[in-house]
Structure formats: C-alpha cells, structure tokens
Amino acid sequence: MPSILYRIEIQQGNVVTQEMLDKLKPDMTKSQVRFVMGTPLIVDTFRDNRWDYFYILHDKGKLIDKQKLTIFFEEDRLTYIENYSTVDAGVE
C-alpha cells in the first residue's frame, strides 16, 4: 500500500540571516537589537542581559537546519554574540 502521508516543512523559532547579523554592532541598545533581530524566542527573566534566538527546520521529518544565537548585554548595550549554526541533514 503506497504511503499517502504528506509531511510538511516545519520551521520553528527565529529566522536569523547573515544580513541581520551584519547589522549588529557593539554598543547597540536592546531596542536597536530588537529592531534588527525581532523579539527573541527566549528572554530569561532572571538574567535580562542574555537573549536567545533558536531556529529549527524539519523537512519531511528530517532535521535540515538548526541554529542558536545568543546575544549578551551589559548595561542594556550589546557586548557579545555567540553564534552556533549547524546543518545536520538526516539527524533528529
């Protein structure tokens, strides 16, 4: 019996492009970062100096792309960016 299940492409989280990353500069305010990046997926209420952006893309049940970007602030100014991007085709 042929499979009639249709698996859609599923995107979750914040899409982060290289163009967006290129616009980030040290000493930007939180509102400037939010304008460029959008609202972060996770903001820790106990540590408001860190914003986390996550993005996951599944296509037909397979993990295609997974990204994590963490932005750190001191005194409401951007100080440091950690960018982890992985492409793990076929890994779930």
SVG drawing of the C-alpha trace seen along z (x, -y; Angstrom):
<svg xmlns="http://www.w3.org/2000/svg" viewBox="-3 -52 34 54">
<polyline fill="none" stroke="black" stroke-width="0.4" points="0.0,0.0 1.6,-3.3 2.1,-5.9 -0.3,-8.8 1.1,-10.7 2.2,-14.2 4.9,-15.6 5.2,-19.4 8.2,-21.6 8.2,-22.9 10.0,-26.0 10.2,-26.9 11.8,-29.8 13.5,-32.9 14.9,-33.0 18.4,-34.7 20.0,-35.7 23.6,-36.8 22.2,-40.3 20.7,-40.6 23.9,-39.5 25.9,-42.0 23.7,-44.9 24.6,-44.0 27.3,-46.3 28.8,-46.5 27.2,-49.0 23.7,-48.8 20.8,-49.2 18.3,-46.4 15.7,-48.3 18.1,-48.6 18.9,-44.9 15.2,-44.0 14.5,-46.2 17.1,-44.3 16.6,-40.7 13.0,-40.7 11.8,-39.5 14.0,-36.7 12.4,-33.3 13.7,-33.2 14.4,-36.0 15.4,-34.9 13.5,-36.9 16.3,-36.3 19.1,-37.2 17.9,-40.0 21.4,-40.5 21.0,-37.5 18.7,-36.9 18.5,-33.5 17.3,-33.1 16.6,-29.5 15.7,-28.2 14.9,-24.7 13.8,-23.5 12.4,-20.0 11.6,-18.8 9.7,-15.5 10.6,-14.5 14.3,-15.1 16.3,-17.9 17.6,-20.2 18.9,-23.1 19.4,-24.0 20.7,-27.4 21.3,-29.0 22.3,-32.6 22.9,-34.2 23.3,-37.9 24.7,-39.3 24.2,-42.8 25.9,-44.9 24.0,-47.9 21.5,-47.4 24.2,-47.6 25.2,-44.7 28.6,-43.4 29.0,-39.9 27.4,-37.4 27.6,-33.6 26.5,-32.1 26.1,-28.4 24.8,-27.2 24.7,-23.5 23.4,-21.7 22.7,-18.1 20.9,-16.6 19.2,-13.4 19.8,-13.8 16.9,-14.1"/>
</svg>
